Amino acid sequence: TAEMNILKHMNWAGDNKIPPTLMDELGLKEYLSWDKAAFNGNLGRMTAAQRATWDSIYNPIMADFKIKYPSMSKEDLMRWRYQRYMQDYLGTVAAVDDGVGRLLEFLKDNRLDENTIVIYTSDQGFYLGEHGWFDKRFMYEESLRTPLLIRYPAEIKAGQSSKALVQNLDFAPTILDYAGLAIPKDMQGKSFRGLLNGKEKQWRDAVYYTYYEYPSIHMVKRHYGIRTERYKLIHFYYDKDEWELYDLEKDPQEMQNVYHVQGYHNVREEMHHKLDEARAYYKDSDENDKKFLPKVKH
């Protein structure tokens, strides 16, 4: 039921850069009511030079689309939308890469590179066609996992990597730790400085995730779950009661739900136990659902 289909649910303006005037001319309807306004707002913030560059790139693309659209099949349109989206996405990745390079160069030129902590990360992952989707929100690997690169020559050895299960909840405690400041007791994350300098010998063996914004944009069902190094357990709730269990070692694309497979009985029980522990730790419970989500069905 999620509205994350590339053909049906991408924003014509925001995601595919089709101007509202061309949308009107071709009879293209907004998926989200603010699509046109957001697009025009973004253009309005550009300098004259930026707008000239934008027009030089997108005007020919849109002129070609205007000619081809009336004769496009659904498959043609889906492929066009996906290719436009991916090319913009990859262009953005290249721009971010250039920006990071300029930042590192500035630090080096000003002799700040040896004692400056540089963290490269993101708020979430993103679907780029996996499962037939774009966007994020679900607990599947493509949106659950994020990039995390850290450079700090004064303490972190270059070239190392870690499979430790780190969450964005840990970012603030880690930064406070490096700054020599006290970590507030109400922060639920943990500093992973010890993982980076090799002093941490024990770390969590599972991470918890919850998504509750339903019904809302993209209509992703409410769900919560637990992920260990190898397994993932997800519970979809609110207006349904469905469980999913994935063996990430054998099925990294998460295409085979093994929740009811007999051979995974012990794994299922262990994951339920870990999930219960995590929900208790984070105070995420059915009781809180009843308190804060009065329309939840039980």
PyMOL commands that set and color helices and strands:
alter all, ss='L'
color gray80, all
select helices_A, chain A and resi 6-9+20-26+35-44+48-71+74-109+130-132+141-144+168-178+193-197+217-219+262-281+286-292
alter helices_A, ss='H'
color red, helices_A
select strands_A, chain A and resi 118-121+127-128+134-135+148-151+207-211+223-227+231-236+242-247
alter strands_A, ss='S'
color yellow, strands_A
deselect
rebuild
show_as cartoon
